[in-house]
Amino acid sequence: MRLVLLGPPGAGKGTQATRIVSRFGIPQLSTGDMLRDAVASCSSSGLRAKHIMDRGELVPDDVVVSVVANRIDHSDAANGFILDGFPRTLAQAQALDQELKNRGIKLSAVLDLAVGGPK
């Protein structure tokens, strides 16, 4: 199962991801965690992200996508993963789509969590 969980802060993405992880045994991939791991591993993407984050700037889409693409190649994600809050922009979504296509991977679902009552 390969899922993308979208929604505003506080919508329950993390809560639902935790439940899905428990049930299906697939990793939850959070961009913040992935960026911190990339920095700690001193990968080329991680080093680039570190310099940007140290200046207090947002990490550009190409770096974030590179970090995500590298992470989904890890063996623990071979049977699936949950992308928690990524992609956040149209450019990231398009780049993710291309990265998945390059790997022959298809998403099982994209879940957009909403909060509040009906409008």
N, C-alpha and C positions, 0 to 999 in steps of 0.2 A: 504494500500500500504506500503510495506516494501522495502526500497531501500538502496543500498550502492553506494555512489559516490566516485570514485577513480580518481586520476590524480595528476600531479605534481603541486607544488605551482604556483598559478597564472592561473590555467587552467579554473577557473570559478566554482569550486565546491560550494563555498559559495553563489555565485550569483544564480546558478541554484537551490540550496537548498532553498534559500529565496523565489524564485518563486513557487516552489513546495509546500512549507509550506503555502503560501498565498492561493494557489488554493485548496489544499486538507485538510488543517487544521491539519496536523500531525507535531510532533516536529522534529526539526533538532537536532541531537545528535552529538556534537563535543567532541572528546576525551579530549581536553584541558578544556572545560567547565565542562565536567563530572568529571574530576580529581579534579578541583578546588571545585566543589560542594561536592564531596566525602570527601575532606580534611575539608571543612567547617562544614560538618555534623558529623565529628569525627567518621565515620564508621571505621571498622577494616581495610578495604581496603584503605580508605582515610588516616588513620594514617600511614599505611605502606608507602603509596605513598608520604606523606609529608616528612617523614624521608629521603626517597630516593631523592626527589626533592630538599630538603634543602641542600643536599650534592652536588647538581648540576649534578646528574646522571640521566640517562634515566630510566623511570619506566619500570620494567620488564613486559613481555607479560602477565604473569598470573595475575598480579595486574590490568593491563589495561582491560583485558578480564573480570575480576570479576566486575570492576566498570561498564563496558558497560552492562554486563548481569544484574546487579542490576538495572541499569537505564531503560532498556527495560521492566522491570517488573512494572514500574510506570503506573498508570491508564491512563495518557495522551498519552501513547504509545500503548494502547490496540488496537487501530484501525490502527496503522501503525507508521512508523518512517523513518527518513533519517539518515543513518550513514555517516557522512561527514569526509572522509579521513581515515576511519577505515574499515577494517583492513589494516595495513601497511606491515605486514610480512606474510609469508606462515604459520608460527606457529599461528599467531593471526587469520588468516582466518580459519584454521582448528579448533581452539578452539571456535571461533564464531559459526562455523557450528555445533559443538557439543552442544553448549549452546542453539542454536535455535532448534535443534533436540529434546533436552531434554524438551523444552517448547512446542513442537508441532507447531513451527512457521516456515514458509517457506518465503524466500525472493521473492519479486515480480520481482526484477531486480537488476543487478549490472551494473552501468554505468561507463565506463572508459573514462574520458574526455581527449582529446588530444589537444595540442596547436601547432600552426605552420601549414605549408602547407603540401601537399603530399610529400612523400619520394620516 
